[in-house]
Amino acid sequence: MGLIIMIGVVSLVVGGGVAIWMRVTKRNPFKQQEATGKALTEKERVDARRLGYRYAEEAPFFFIKDNGVWTGVRLNSSTDEFDTPSEQEGTVVAGTAMRQELLDYFTNKHPKREARVPCHELVRNRPVDTSEWLESYHHSHWDPSGLLNMLIDGKVEPHIAEAAPERAHYLLVRIGDQKGPVNVDAVSAAINADDALCDELFTRHELVKFRKLAMEVLDRLAPYSRSPMTRSDLSWLIRKPLSGSFPVDTERDYSRTRFVRNSWFDMLTDFTGRNLKQQAAVEIFDPAPSLTDTPDSCFTSTLTISTAESQVPFEYWQAWGRMLANLPNPPEISWRYALISEAVFTKQILKATASIADEVRDRTKDGSEEALTDTSFGHKAAEAEEVRDSMKLRPRAGMVGQLRISISAPSLEQLAVSEQSVRDVMKGFCVLERRKNIQATLLEEQLPGDFDASTIGKLVASTDAGGMDVGTRWTDLDVLAMARMDASPTVGDDIEVSKLGDRLGWHGHVIGYAAENGSIVHFDPFVQMARNAGAGIAIVGASGSGKSTLALSLFFWVSESGAQVVVLDPKNDFEKFCHYIAFGPQVLHDHFRDEANRGVLGTDQSQFQPINQAFWDETRIVSLTFGASGSMDPWLLTGDFDAGEQLARRQIEHLFADLHPSSPERNQLDLAFAELRRHHDSQLVSGVNPPLPRLADLATHVARKVEEYQQMLATDTSRGGDLVAITEALDRVKVLQNRLDSAAKSDYSRLLFGTHDIGADASALRGFAHRRTIITMIGFKMPKDSSQITTNTGARNASAAMFTVLWQVERLFSAIGETMSPNQRKKGLRPRILFVDEAYMITAMPAGAEMLNVALRQGRSLNFGVVVISQQADDIGKIEEATAKDDADQNQFPTMFVFKQRSLAEAKSALRILRSDMRLSDSDEANLAQQLQLPTGMCAMKDMDGRVSTVAVDPLFKELFGAAQTNASQRTRYQSQPISSDPMQWTLQTEIRDTTRRDLVRDRIDDAADSLMSFDYPEVEPVA
C-alpha cells in the first residue's frame, strides 16, 4: 500500500524508498468537435518528483525527509484558569525563553554566532488513541479483575473513543543535513521491486552524529515538553492533514525495531483528493468508504496571511491561538519558521530598513505631490525608522515565518462557516487570504520535514522559513509565544521520558473531562509515584459537592486493578458503595442493615446473597462499632508470640493511658505479661507446641493474682503490717481485673480481647489480603484530643481500637517484600493505598498524625499511596505543615482536587493549597477564590506537573454513580435500580462526555447549509 495522493487528478506517492513520486496530471474540460462530435483527447502534463521519508528512530527521536534531519517534541499545554495576570504574562515569557534557548544552542555552535534554525510548529486536534492507551493501561495493573477487564475493553474504550480530541502542540526542529554516502539494501530492493521501492543504508558515523544532535536538542527542550516525539506521532502528523475531517487511521506497527526505513513509510496511508481551484479548497475522498449514507468526501482549505498589523496590543485572554482553540470547530495550525540569531537578524533588519530610508530620500528629491502625500508609505517609513533605531539600541534575535491556518469540513458550505469564524477571530491581528491554485501545495507543506515544492508561477519554496513564499513575515520571537498556541487545558496523568528513553508513568483511569475543551482526564494515584513525586492525593469539598463520587470511583478502579486498598470510613460511604455493587437493590431491604452489622452478609446465615460474587469475595468490611469481639486480638492479628506481645503492650498503654508507666498497676501488668511468656516458653521446652495466647489470658493471669492475694490474707493473719501491704496490693490488682473485664465487654475495646474459641474468620484485619478492606467507623466516637484520653474511659477504649487499626495499616505500609504480579509477570512491590475520609478524625490522634506523616514521606519509595478526603482545606494544610518539618523539599500532595466551597473564606483556604507555591495579593486571591464556587460534580484539579484546570468528574457508569450516592433520598432512588452480574449489561453515562465535547453542533451546521446553498465564492487575482 503506497501513500498515494490523488489531487485533481493529482497523484502524490509519499512514503517509500528512493522512488517516492508526485505525479500531477492537468486536464482540459471535455469538448465536442463541431464536425465529428467526438470527444477531444485528454491532455496530460506529468511532474514526477521524490518526496522521501527515508528513516526514523527513537531514543532519541529523529527522522530524515529528503536531505533534512529533524527531531521534535510534543510541547506542554498550559492551564491558566487559576493564574494571576502576572503569571499569565510569565507563561508568554517562558514560551519565548524556550525558543531563545533553542536558538542559543545553535548560535553557540557557530564560530560567528550566526545561526538560522528551521522549525515547524503544528497544532492538531488529536482524537483519543484508545489502542495506545488501552495497552499501557492494562500493562500498568498488578492483578486486574475480570470485572475491570470487561468494563474497560467492552465499554470504556469505545466510549472514550468518542470524546473530544485533544489540542496537540508539536515543535519540530531541523538539526542538519544528510550528506553522507548511502547504500541500497539489496534484500529490500528485491522484495519491493514491483513497487520500485527500496530501503537505504546510512553510515553508522552519520547516524551517531544525528543521535548526538537530537539528544542535545531534546535535552534543551525537555523542561518545556511533555515528551519527545515518537514514530507514532510522526505517522499521525503525516496522516492527519491528508485526512481532512475523516478519522485518522491509527493502525500501526511501531514496535518492530528501534528504527524504520523507507518501506515502513510506504505502508502509512492512501490518500485521494482533488484540487478545486475556483473554490480554493482540496476535496479529500474517504480512504475507507462505507456502504452507509455518510459523505464519501470532505473539504479542506489553508488560510494564509495577506496583511498583518505591525503592532498589536497583547491581551492574554484574547490571544488568537487561545481563541481559535475555543471555536466550535477548532482549526489547525502549521507554522514554519526560522529562528534567526541576533547578529543575522540585526543585519537583515538594518538592510531592509536602509532600503526604505533610501526610497524616502529619493522621494524627497523627487518632490512630487504624490510622493510627498503618500500616507501609506509615510507610515511604513516611520515604522522602519522606529525599528532601525530600536535594533541599534537593543539588538535582538528574531524569526521569519509562514503561518497557515487550516480548516476542514464535510461540505463546502460548512467550510465557509468555519472560515468565517476564523476570520472573525483573526481580524484584529491580520487579514487572511484563501488562495486559489495552490491549495494542494499548501496542504503538502503541512507535512513534517523538509518541503520541496515545484515552482508555481513565481512562487517558490522559501529558503528562509522553509515553506511556500506566501505570507512570509519577519518579526521578533515574542510573536510565537504571544499567540498562546499552548493554551489547551490538559491535566491528569502524563508520561515522562528519561534521557535513556525510559517511559515513566502511564495514562490511568478515566475520571472525567477538562471542562473547557472536553479532553479526557486520566488519573491513577500510582503514576505520580512512578514519576518520582510524592504519595499524597487530596480531595477537598463541601458536603454534596461531588467529592465522594470521585473518591469512590477512584476506590473502585484502583482496587479492581489489583492494588491493596484500605479505607478508614467514618461515615460508612465506602461500605454502602460496596454493598450496592455486590448486592444491588437488596441493600434497601429492612433487615439488610442488621445482617451487615452482624457481619453475616453472603453467608449461609444470611438471606441476602451477592449478585456480583467475585466483587464481594474480594471485599472485607470491618466495623469498629459492630465487629466481632476479639477480632483485633494482638496474637490473632500477628500470628507470632513476640510480635503479638509487642502489639498487646501498645494496646494496654492506650487502655491504661491514665496510669503512669512506673505506677504499681502498670508494674502488675508487666508481671502478667511475664507470666504469659513463662507459661508459653515452658510448654515449648517440654516439647509441646502451645497455642498463642489471647489478650483475655492477660486478664486471667491478673485474676489468678487476685486469688493469690486473697489466699494469703485468708491463711496468714500474723504478719501485721504486711497485711496492710497485701490488702493494698489486692485492691490494686482488683482494680486492674475489673478494668480488664470491663474493657473486654465495652464498645471498641472488646475487639481486642480474643479467646481461644474464636474462629479463623475473626482475623479480619490480618494482612489485608483482600483487594479492599474497609474499616467502617459509623457510630465510632473518636477522642477529641489527647487530653480526653487521660480522663475518659470510653475515649481510652476508642483510642486503643483505633491504634490497632493504624498499627495494621502501618504494617501494610512498611511491608517491603517483593511478590510476583499475576498480570505483569514480574516481581515488585504490590501497589497499596490508604483512603482516609474525614481526615481530622485521624490526625486528632498522635498515632494517626504520625502514621500519615510517615506514609506521605516514605510512600513513594514503598509504592504506597495516601488519599485524604476532607471538607476543610485547612486539614490538608495542617498535614502538609507537619510533613514539611521532616521533608521540606518534597510536596506531599502532588495532586489535589478541590470541589465547591461553602464560603469565600473556605474558598480562599482551598486556593492556598492549590497555589501553595505562590503568594497572592488580596485582590488576586479574591478573584481566583470566586472561581471555586463550582457546580456539583465539577472540581479544580492540580496535577503533579502543577497544572490547574476545572474538571467535570464522570463516574462513567450509572451503576457506579448510583453506588456513590451519599444523599439518603437520592441513594434510595438510584439504588432501587437492579445491577447486573454481567459487566456488559452495565449502563454507560454519556451525558457528561457529550456536554463537554467541543464539536460543531448539528443544528448549527444544518442552518449554515440552508443559508449558504447559493454561496458565491469570490474571485482572487491569479498568482503572478
NORLIN-V629275 format. One line per field, one symbol per residue. ss: DSSP state (h for helix, s for strand, l for the rest). phi: phi as a letter, one per 40 degrees, with the letter a starting at -180 (. if undefined). psi: psi as a letter, one per 20 degrees, with the letter a starting at -180 (. if undefined). Layout:
ss=???
phi=???
psi=???
This chain:
ss=llsssssllsssssllllllsssslllllllsllllllsllllllllllsllsssssllllssssllssssssssllsllllllhhhhhhhhhhhhhhhhhhhhhhhhhllllllssssssssssslllhhhhhhhhhhllllllhhhhhhhhhhhhhhhlllllssssssssssssllllssslhhhhhhlhhhllllssslhhhhhhhhhhhhhhhhhhhhhssssllhhhhhhhhhhhlllllllllllllllllssshhhhlllllssssssllllssssslllllllllllsssssssssssslllllllhhhlhhhhhhllllllssssssssslhhhhhhhhhhhhhhhhhhhhhhhhhllhhhhhlhhhhhhhhhhhhhhhhhhhllllssssssssssssllhhhhhhhhhhhhhhhlllsssslllllhhhhhhhllllllllllsllslsllllllslllssssllhhhhhllllsllllllllsslllllssllllsssssslllllsssslhhhhhhlllllsssssllllllhhhhhhhhhhhhhhlllsssssslllhhhhhhhhhhhhhhhhlllhhhhhhhllllllllllllllhhhhhlsssssllllllllllhhhhhllhhhhhhhhhhhhhhhllllllllhhhhhhhhhhhhhhhhhhhhhhlllllllllhhhhhhhhhhhhhhhhhhhhhlllllhhhhhhhhhhhhhhhhhhhhhhhhhlllhhhhlllllllhhhlllhhhlllssssslllllllllhhhhlllhhhhhhhhhhhhhhhhhhhhhhllllssllllllsslllssssssllhhhhllhhhhhhhhhhhhhhhhhlsssssssllhhhhhhhhhhhhllllllllllsssslllllhhhhhhhhhhhlllllllhhhhhhhhhlllllllssssslllllsssssslllshhhhhhllllhhhhhhhhlllllllhhhllsllhhhhhhlllllhhhhhhhhhhlllllllllllll
phi=.ccbbbbfcbbbcbhagcbbbbbbbbbcccbbccccgccccccbbbbbacbccbaaabfccaabbfbcbbbabccccbbbcbccdcccccccccccccccccccdccccccbfbabbcbacbbbccccccccccccccccccacccdcdcccccbcdcccccccccccbbbbbcbibcbccbbccccccccbdccfbacbbcccdccccccccccccccccdcbbcaccbcccccccccdccbfcccccbcabcbcacbbbdccccccabbbabcccccfabcbcdcbcbccccdcabbbabcbccbbccbbccbdcbdccccccccdbdcbbbbcabcbcdccccdcccccccccccccccccccgcccccbccccccccccccccccccccacacaababcbbbbbacacccccccdcccccccccbabcbbccgbcccccccccchcbbcccbgccbccccchbccbgcbbaccccccccfcccacbbhcabbbcccgccbgaccccbiacccbgccbbabdccccccgbcccbbbbicdgchcccccccddcccccchccbbbcbcbfccccdcdcdcbgcdcccdccccccccgbdgcccbcbbccbccccccbbbbbccbccdgcbdcccccgaccccccccccccdccbccbcdccdcccccccccccdcdccccccccgccccccbccccccccccccccccccccbbbbcgccccccccccccccccccccccccbcdgccccccbcccccccccbcgfccdabbccbcgcbcdcacccccbbccccccccccdccccccccccccbccbcccccfacicccbabbbcfdccccccdccccccdccccbddcbfbcbbbbacbccccdcccccccccaccbccbcbbbbcdbcacccccccccccbccacbcdcccccccccccccdgbacbbcccgcbacbccbcgbccccccccbcdccccccccccbcccdcccbccbccdcccccaccccccccccccbcbdbcccbddcc
psi=oqnpoookopooopjpainoqpopppqqqpqpphghjqqqqppqopoprqloohqqrrmqprrppcjppqrrqoqqrqpjhkqrhhhghhggghghhghhhgghghgiiphjkpqpoproppoqnorpnhggggghghhiqgmqrhggghgggiggghgihjrqqqnpoqopppiaqoirqpqpohgghghkhhjkqqqqoqqhghhhghggggggghhhigiiqgqqrrhggghhhghghiicjqqppjprnijgrhrqaghghijgrppprponghilrpppqpimqrjajqqjrrqqqpprpgqqphpppppgijphgghhhjqhnprqppnprppprgggggggghgghhhhhghggghghgjqhhhhjnhghggghggggggghghhgnqrraqproppoqqqqirhghhhggghgghhgihihrpqpnqrhjhhghghhiqqaqpnqqpocjprppighiaqmpkppparhhhghhhliinooorbqrppprhjjppprrobqoibqphhjjqpoqpphighhhkkariqppopqrpjijhhggghgggghghiiiqpppponhjkghghghgghgibihiiqhjghghghikjpirijqipqqgnghghhjpppppigjrppjikpghhhhkpgghggggghhghhghkiiqqhjqhghhhhhhgghhggggghhhghjjpnqqqrqhhhghghhhhhghghhhghhiojjidhhhghhgggggghhgggghggghiiqqghhhinqrijprhiimhioilirhppoopkpipoqphrhhhhiipghhgghggghghghghghgghipjpqrpphgilqqapppqqppoqmhhhgihpghgggghggghhihgijlorpoppqhphhggghgggghhhhmiipoimhpqooapqhrhghhhghhhhhlijppqrgggggghhhijmqrpiqropprijjppqppopoigqhghgghipipgghggghjiqqpqiohiiqpqpiggghhiporppghhggggggikhkpopqqppqp.
